[in-house]
Amino acid sequence: MWLIHTGNRLHAAQRLIHQRPDLAANLKQADQDYLAACHEFEKSSRGQIHRRQALVGSLLVCLIIGLIGWWQQARLIAWNYWFFNVRGYVTTAEAEPKLQPGQKFRECQDCPQMTVIPAGRFKIGSPKEELGRWDEEGPQRDVTFAKSFAVATDNVTFDQWDTCVRFGGCTTNPPAPWGRGDFPVVNVDWQDAQQYVTWLAKLTGKPYRLLSESEWEYTARAGTRTPYYWGSSVGVMNANCDGCGSRWQAKQTAPIGQFPANAFGLRDMAGNVWQMVQDCYRPNYNALPGDGSPNNQGDCSIRVVRGGAWTSDPHYLRSASRSKMRLTITAARTAASAWRET
């Protein structure tokens, strides 16, 4: 027997039975079984329709979510990175005042490790009798740092830079002549370095920038007055330069952390790669700010670089030595160790 009473016809038959008790009383068992079977068929059909509708609805929701995800892919990836690699690392407002000189912290999984530098006073520049001295290293001036600040323990590495590139903070993807990973980043210029520290500041919500020239020399000297932060002569295996006695000298950069740290706990402040600072170039220290802030006066198409490199003669590694770089030239130089207020 074909079940032909479905939908409205089934409802009409059921309504007629309820309205006509005399008719319902005369229904045979076969008729009752037939109507019951029609009802079960109708119920099963409605279930299948609902399941199909739910499936179509779910597919539609997944499609919409997928389209939104594709449209906002970069933002979702950045949010995912922040949630798992930044959240929980950034120094809290409660912990910030408790940071002590020498303490180290990192504000995202791929951020530079920072070392807290104590407040203090020092004399920038070199005395006239220092061997290898240039006139631009003077006149010596007192500089006072009224409060502590933090500086990256090491130079910025390719791993750290590549993270900035991956999330759109840095537009330059520099070639790596000797490897990426924990090698210091090279083949970037001052404007590239600005992108990097700006990305750090945006990512963490903290005030990152390049060091000022005064901050660089203060942290490089780490309380010393000798030409090099380890003594009066270049010695052997204190840094990577042409004449420093390392296996990398005059050949290539070395991975970070291969040489002894200075008294503040900072490594590679001399040699290996040039380090850019925030300041515009001036030929002397006559107008240098006495509070250690960046010098934004002078020829800002030229920026100061410090520390010497793996190709440098030893006298370029002196703490007072300074050189210059035009903004339009991309040389094998590193983004300087990041600075952050504490």
PyMOL commands that set and color helices and strands:
alter all, ss='L'
color gray80, all
select helices_A, chain A and resi 7-19+21-25+29-71+73-85+96-98+135-137+158-166+190-204+213-221+314-317
alter helices_A, ss='H'
color red, helices_A
select strands_A, chain A and resi 104-105+114-117+120-124+141-145+149-152+208-210+275-281+299-306+322-326+338-341
alter strands_A, ss='S'
color yellow, strands_A
deselect
rebuild
show_as cartoon
